[in-house]
Amino acid sequence: MNYTSCLRQWIAVALSVLLVPFVQSGLYAQGPPPGAYAPLEAMQLDQLVAPIALYPDSLVAQVLTASTFPGQVNDADNWIHQNGGMPPGQLAAAVDGMPWDPSVKALAEFPTVLDNMARNNSWTAALGNAYYNQPGDVMNAVQAMRYQAQQAGTLRSTPQERVFYNGGLVMIEPVNPALVYVPYYNPWGVYGAPIPAWGGYYWGPPRGVVLGAGIAIGFGIGIGIGLFGHYGWGYHAWAPNWRGGVVVYNHNTYISRSTTVFNRGHFGGYNRGVFEHAGRGVPGGYHPGVTAQTAVYGHPGAARAYHPGAAGAYHPGAAGAYHPGAAGAYHPPAGASRPATARAYHPPAGASHPAAARAYRAAPSRPAPKAAPSGGNAKAPARSPQKAEHR
């Protein structure tokens, strides 16, 4: 082999090595990048929300948001196991100083819920990714499962919680707003016809809760939330906006700043309206509370309106957000969710005291001030007539 032939071979090898990255990038450009979010269909969403769909409304809102922080959920659960014996007032003050998202702090009031999310951490992460990418679809899935449980006769009012219709929505609230009971039930059998279990999910009632024959839903000891209510992240600061397909925190649409979710910065980019047409996983006769057109973040263009910015920055959200009562000053609503103008709250990632607008100012030792009305001169539509409770 002469010198010229050898040189040509070396040049060919060098060029092939240099071209490999360009070929790979071209291949990936033909489809979604590895690890991209795969939108879920109605049946999959039913399976995913089944373990929490029958929780009280505010607890559902906390769980959905906290699930976008599966790592923090594990950290909080470990911390509670080590420090759960503290007096409630000291525990609440200590939690307030932790570097967790407000939703994770709120779940410190409910250690069995936190423990279940940590035990089923892969399910928690899947729920968080689904809520972040398909918030409207996830909200509809919760309502669809409640509707199905009512049709099966397993969801009705009890001495612990009220179950009632409001404008076609199934609402669940504690009878005593200062005392919250966490319901325990078999998530794969309580909805009438059995549904397939979410892969890898472990379920078992906590110690002291026994589901006897004919009892579909049981309750443990009521949890008093007064001491935690002094902080802006307490139980009554959270609510689901069923009509807008988002979680509301202190009067504002709450957008997670998790750094581990798929498609970070594109909240709601995969809302697909999977409950708007009949099909597998959609109960017969069910009418979704939110559609792809009415969702606060109903399409990719709306999702791109969110850009992670400075801590405490607010960006006007679409109309249709629910305004719960101010934290620590809760009154049982005669109706429930009311469309009104909202602002989107973007907490700083990992910050222990998220900056907030008028609705919330974190303070370790003082009650949060009452929220000022948002939306300027916008008037909320009249509430829909409330129907009788289901007993």
C-alpha positions as CSV (number, residue, x, y, z in Angstrom):
1,M,0.0,0.0,0.0
2,N,1.5,3.3,-1.1
3,Y,1.5,6.5,0.9
4,T,-1.3,8.2,-1.1
5,S,-3.7,5.2,-0.6
6,C,-3.0,5.1,3.1
7,L,-3.7,8.8,3.4
8,R,-7.0,8.5,1.6
9,Q,-8.1,5.7,4.0
10,W,-7.2,7.8,7.1
11,I,-9.2,10.8,5.7
12,A,-12.2,8.6,5.0
13,V,-12.2,7.3,8.6
14,A,-11.8,10.8,10.0
15,L,-14.7,12.1,8.0
16,S,-17.0,9.2,9.0
17,V,-16.3,9.9,12.7
18,L,-17.1,13.6,12.3
19,L,-20.3,12.8,10.5
20,V,-21.7,10.5,13.2
21,P,-23.2,13.2,15.4
22,F,-25.0,14.8,12.5
23,V,-26.5,11.5,11.4
24,Q,-27.7,10.8,14.9
25,S,-29.2,14.2,15.3
26,G,-31.1,13.7,12.0
27,L,-32.4,10.4,13.3
28,Y,-33.7,11.9,16.5
29,A,-35.3,14.8,14.6
30,Q,-37.6,12.3,12.9
31,G,-39.4,11.5,16.2
32,P,-39.7,12.6,19.8
33,P,-36.5,12.7,21.8
34,P,-35.8,9.8,24.1
35,G,-37.8,10.1,27.4
36,A,-40.4,12.4,25.9
37,Y,-43.9,12.4,27.6
38,A,-46.4,10.0,26.1
39,P,-49.9,11.3,26.5
40,L,-52.3,9.0,28.4
41,E,-55.7,7.9,27.2
42,A,-58.8,7.9,29.4
43,M,-58.5,4.4,30.8
44,Q,-54.8,5.0,31.8
45,L,-55.8,8.3,33.5
46,D,-58.6,6.4,35.4
47,Q,-56.1,3.9,36.7
48,L,-53.7,6.7,37.6
49,V,-56.1,8.9,39.6
50,A,-58.1,6.0,41.2
51,P,-56.2,6.0,44.5
52,I,-56.9,9.7,45.2
53,A,-60.1,10.6,43.3
54,L,-62.3,10.1,46.4
55,Y,-60.1,12.4,48.6
56,P,-61.6,15.7,49.7
57,D,-61.3,18.4,47.0
58,S,-58.5,20.4,48.6
59,L,-56.5,17.2,49.4
60,V,-56.7,16.2,45.7
61,A,-55.3,19.6,44.7
62,Q,-52.4,19.2,47.1
63,V,-51.6,15.7,45.9
64,L,-51.7,16.6,42.2
65,T,-49.2,19.4,42.7
66,A,-47.0,17.6,45.2
67,S,-46.7,14.7,42.8
68,T,-44.6,16.9,40.4
69,F,-42.0,16.8,43.2
70,P,-41.5,13.0,43.8
71,G,-38.0,13.6,45.3
72,Q,-39.3,16.2,47.8
73,V,-42.1,13.8,48.7
74,N,-39.5,11.2,49.7
75,D,-37.5,13.7,51.6
76,A,-40.6,15.0,53.5
77,D,-41.8,11.5,54.3
78,N,-38.4,10.6,55.7
79,W,-38.3,13.8,57.7
80,I,-41.8,13.2,59.1
81,H,-40.8,9.6,60.2
82,Q,-37.9,11.1,62.1
83,N,-39.7,14.1,63.6
84,G,-43.4,13.2,63.6
85,G,-43.5,13.1,67.4
86,M,-43.0,16.8,67.8
87,P,-45.9,18.9,69.2
88,P,-48.2,19.9,66.3
89,G,-47.4,23.6,66.7
90,Q,-43.6,23.0,66.6
91,L,-44.0,20.5,63.7
92,A,-45.9,23.1,61.6
93,A,-43.3,25.8,62.3
94,A,-40.5,23.3,61.4
95,V,-42.2,22.3,58.2
96,D,-42.6,25.9,57.3
97,G,-38.9,26.4,57.3
98,M,-38.1,23.4,55.1
99,P,-37.0,23.8,51.4
100,W,-40.0,22.1,50.0
101,D,-42.7,23.2,47.6
102,P,-45.8,24.5,49.4
103,S,-47.9,21.5,48.3
104,V,-45.4,19.1,49.9
105,K,-45.4,21.2,53.1
106,A,-49.2,21.0,53.1
107,L,-49.1,17.2,52.9
108,A,-47.1,17.1,56.2
109,E,-50.5,17.4,57.8
110,F,-51.5,14.1,56.3
111,P,-48.6,11.7,57.0
112,T,-50.4,8.6,55.8
113,V,-51.0,10.3,52.4
114,L,-47.4,11.4,52.2
115,D,-46.2,7.9,53.2
116,N,-48.3,6.3,50.5
117,M,-46.9,8.6,47.8
118,A,-43.4,7.9,48.9
119,R,-44.0,4.1,49.0
120,N,-45.4,4.3,45.5
121,N,-42.9,6.8,44.2
122,S,-43.0,5.7,40.6
123,W,-46.8,6.1,40.6
124,T,-46.3,9.5,42.2
125,A,-43.9,10.6,39.4
126,A,-46.3,9.3,36.7
127,L,-49.2,11.2,38.3
128,G,-47.1,14.4,38.5
129,N,-46.0,14.1,34.8
130,A,-49.6,13.5,33.8
131,Y,-51.0,16.4,35.8
132,Y,-48.2,18.8,34.5
133,N,-48.8,17.8,30.8
134,Q,-52.5,17.0,30.8
135,P,-54.0,18.9,33.7
136,G,-57.4,19.2,32.2
137,D,-57.6,15.6,31.3
138,V,-56.4,14.6,34.8
139,M,-59.1,16.8,36.4
140,N,-61.7,15.2,34.2
141,A,-60.4,11.7,35.2
142,V,-61.0,12.5,38.9
143,Q,-64.5,13.7,38.2
144,A,-65.2,10.7,36.0
145,M,-64.1,8.3,38.7
146,R,-66.3,10.1,41.3
147,Y,-69.2,9.9,38.9
148,Q,-68.6,6.1,38.5
149,A,-68.3,5.6,42.3
150,Q,-71.7,7.4,42.8
151,Q,-73.2,5.2,40.1
152,A,-71.9,2.2,41.9
153,G,-73.4,3.5,45.2
154,T,-70.1,3.6,47.0
155,L,-69.6,7.3,47.2
156,R,-72.1,9.2,49.4
157,S,-72.2,11.6,52.3
158,T,-71.0,10.3,55.7
159,P,-70.5,11.9,59.2
160,Q,-67.0,12.7,58.0
161,E,-67.5,14.3,54.6
162,R,-70.2,15.8,52.4
163,V,-70.7,14.5,48.8
164,F,-72.8,16.7,46.6
165,Y,-73.4,17.9,43.1
166,N,-72.7,21.4,42.1
167,G,-73.3,22.4,38.5
168,G,-72.7,18.8,37.3
169,L,-69.5,18.4,39.4
170,V,-69.1,15.9,42.2
171,M,-67.8,17.8,45.2
172,I,-66.3,16.3,48.4
173,E,-65.7,18.4,51.4
174,P,-65.2,17.8,55.2
175,V,-68.3,18.2,57.3
176,N,-66.3,20.1,59.8
177,P,-63.9,22.4,57.9
178,A,-61.4,22.2,60.8
179,L,-61.3,18.4,60.9
180,V,-60.3,16.5,57.8
181,Y,-60.7,12.7,57.4
182,V,-58.7,10.9,54.8
183,P,-60.8,8.1,53.1
184,Y,-59.3,4.7,52.6
185,Y,-60.6,2.3,50.0
186,N,-59.6,-0.3,47.5
187,P,-58.8,1.9,44.4
188,W,-59.4,-1.0,42.0
189,G,-62.7,-2.2,43.4
190,V,-64.6,0.8,44.8
191,Y,-65.8,2.1,41.4
192,G,-68.2,-0.8,40.7
193,A,-66.7,-2.9,37.9
194,P,-63.1,-3.7,38.8
195,I,-60.5,-1.6,37.0
196,P,-56.9,-2.8,36.2
197,A,-54.4,-1.8,38.9
198,W,-51.7,0.7,38.0
199,G,-48.5,-1.4,37.5
200,G,-46.5,-1.6,40.7
201,Y,-48.9,0.3,42.9
202,Y,-49.1,-1.1,46.5
203,W,-52.4,-0.5,48.4
204,G,-53.3,-1.4,51.9
205,P,-55.3,0.5,54.6
206,P,-53.2,2.0,57.4
207,R,-53.1,0.5,60.9
208,G,-56.4,0.9,62.7
209,V,-58.5,1.1,59.5
210,V,-60.6,-2.0,58.7
211,L,-62.9,-2.2,55.8
212,G,-65.6,-4.7,56.8
213,A,-68.1,-6.5,54.6
214,G,-70.3,-4.0,52.8
215,I,-68.0,-1.0,53.7
216,A,-66.4,0.4,50.6
217,I,-64.8,3.5,52.1
218,G,-63.3,3.7,55.6
219,F,-61.8,6.6,57.6
220,G,-59.1,6.9,60.2
221,I,-58.8,9.6,62.9
222,G,-59.8,13.1,61.9
223,I,-56.9,15.5,61.4
224,G,-57.2,18.9,63.0
225,I,-55.7,21.5,60.6
226,G,-55.9,24.6,62.7
227,L,-52.2,24.9,63.6
228,F,-51.1,24.3,60.0
229,G,-53.8,26.8,58.8
230,H,-51.7,29.7,60.2
231,Y,-49.4,29.3,57.3
232,G,-50.2,30.3,53.7
233,W,-49.6,26.8,52.4
234,G,-52.2,25.1,54.7
235,Y,-55.1,22.9,53.7
236,H,-57.6,25.6,52.8
237,A,-55.2,27.5,50.6
238,W,-55.6,24.8,47.9
239,A,-58.6,23.9,45.7
240,P,-59.2,22.3,42.3
241,N,-60.6,24.5,39.6
242,W,-62.7,21.7,37.9
243,R,-63.9,24.1,35.2
244,G,-60.5,25.4,34.3
245,G,-58.6,22.1,34.7
246,V,-56.0,23.4,37.1
247,V,-55.1,23.6,40.8
248,V,-55.6,26.9,42.6
249,Y,-53.3,28.1,45.4
250,N,-54.3,31.1,47.4
251,H,-56.6,32.4,44.6
252,N,-54.1,31.9,41.8
253,T,-53.6,29.2,39.2
254,Y,-50.6,27.3,40.5
255,I,-47.9,26.1,38.0
256,S,-45.3,23.8,39.4
257,R,-41.7,24.8,39.1
258,S,-40.4,21.3,39.3
259,T,-37.2,20.6,37.4
260,T,-37.9,16.9,37.0
261,V,-41.2,16.9,35.1
262,F,-41.3,16.2,31.3
263,N,-41.7,19.2,29.2
264,R,-40.8,21.7,31.9
265,G,-42.0,25.1,31.0
266,H,-44.9,23.8,28.8
267,F,-47.6,23.2,31.4
268,G,-50.8,21.8,29.8
269,G,-49.2,21.3,26.5
270,Y,-50.7,17.8,26.1
271,N,-54.3,18.5,27.1
272,R,-56.2,16.3,24.6
273,G,-59.9,16.3,25.8
274,V,-59.9,12.5,26.0
275,F,-63.1,12.5,28.1
276,E,-65.0,14.6,25.6
277,H,-66.1,11.5,23.6
278,A,-67.3,8.1,24.4
279,G,-64.7,5.4,24.6
280,R,-62.8,3.0,26.9
281,G,-62.4,4.5,30.3
282,V,-65.2,7.1,29.9
283,P,-68.2,6.3,32.0
284,G,-71.5,6.2,30.2
285,G,-73.4,9.5,30.7
286,Y,-70.4,11.3,32.0
287,H,-70.0,15.0,30.9
288,P,-66.5,16.5,31.4
289,G,-66.3,19.6,33.5
290,V,-63.5,21.1,31.4
291,T,-62.8,20.7,27.7
292,A,-59.8,21.3,25.5
293,Q,-61.3,24.7,24.6
294,T,-62.2,25.8,28.1
295,A,-59.1,24.6,29.9
296,V,-57.0,27.4,31.4
297,Y,-54.0,25.8,29.6
298,G,-55.8,24.0,26.9
299,H,-53.4,23.9,24.0
300,P,-49.6,24.1,23.3
301,G,-49.8,27.8,22.5
302,A,-51.3,28.5,25.9
303,A,-48.7,26.3,27.6
304,R,-45.9,28.2,26.0
305,A,-47.2,31.3,27.7
306,Y,-45.4,30.1,30.8
307,H,-41.7,30.8,31.1
308,P,-39.8,30.1,34.3
309,G,-38.8,33.6,35.4
310,A,-37.8,35.4,38.5
311,A,-38.9,34.1,41.8
312,G,-42.4,35.3,42.6
313,A,-43.2,36.5,39.1
314,Y,-46.9,36.4,38.1
315,H,-48.3,36.0,34.6
316,P,-52.0,36.7,33.9
317,G,-53.8,33.4,33.5
318,A,-57.0,32.7,31.5
319,A,-60.4,33.2,32.9
320,G,-62.0,30.3,34.7
321,A,-60.0,29.9,37.9
322,Y,-61.6,29.0,41.2
323,H,-61.2,31.4,44.2
324,P,-61.3,29.5,47.5
325,G,-61.7,31.2,50.8
326,A,-58.6,32.8,52.3
327,A,-56.2,30.4,54.1
328,G,-57.1,30.1,57.8
329,A,-60.5,31.7,57.3
330,Y,-62.4,29.0,55.6
331,H,-66.2,28.8,55.4
332,P,-68.0,25.9,53.8
333,P,-69.2,27.0,50.4
334,A,-72.8,26.9,49.6
335,G,-72.0,26.2,46.0
336,A,-68.4,25.5,44.9
337,S,-66.2,26.5,42.0
338,R,-66.9,29.8,40.4
339,P,-65.2,30.9,37.2
340,A,-63.3,34.1,37.7
341,T,-60.2,35.8,36.6
342,A,-57.0,34.3,37.9
343,R,-53.3,34.9,38.0
344,A,-50.8,32.1,37.5
345,Y,-48.5,31.6,40.5
346,H,-45.0,30.4,39.7
347,P,-43.1,29.4,42.8
348,P,-39.3,29.4,42.6
349,A,-37.8,26.0,42.3
350,G,-36.7,24.6,45.6
351,A,-37.4,27.7,47.6
352,S,-38.6,27.3,51.1
353,H,-40.6,30.5,51.2
354,P,-42.1,31.1,47.7
355,A,-42.7,34.8,47.0
356,A,-46.3,35.5,46.2
357,A,-48.4,38.4,45.1
358,R,-51.3,39.9,47.1
359,A,-52.8,36.5,47.9
360,Y,-49.9,35.1,49.9
361,R,-46.9,36.2,51.9
362,A,-45.0,33.5,53.7
363,A,-44.4,34.2,57.4
364,P,-43.0,31.5,59.7
365,S,-44.6,32.8,62.9
366,R,-47.7,34.8,61.8
367,P,-50.9,33.9,60.1
368,A,-50.9,34.7,56.4
369,P,-52.9,37.9,55.5
370,K,-56.3,37.5,53.8
371,A,-56.1,37.5,50.1
372,A,-57.2,40.5,48.2
373,P,-59.7,39.9,45.4
374,S,-58.1,39.2,42.1
375,G,-59.4,40.0,38.7
376,G,-60.0,43.7,39.0
377,N,-63.5,44.5,38.0
378,A,-64.3,41.1,36.5
379,K,-67.5,39.7,38.0
380,A,-67.9,36.0,38.6
381,P,-71.0,34.4,37.1
382,A,-73.7,33.3,39.4
383,R,-73.3,29.9,41.0
384,S,-75.1,27.0,39.6
385,P,-77.9,25.7,41.9
386,Q,-76.6,23.1,44.3
387,K,-78.3,19.8,44.3
388,A,-79.1,17.6,47.4
389,E,-76.3,15.7,49.1
390,H,-75.9,12.0,48.3
391,R,-76.4,9.9,51.4
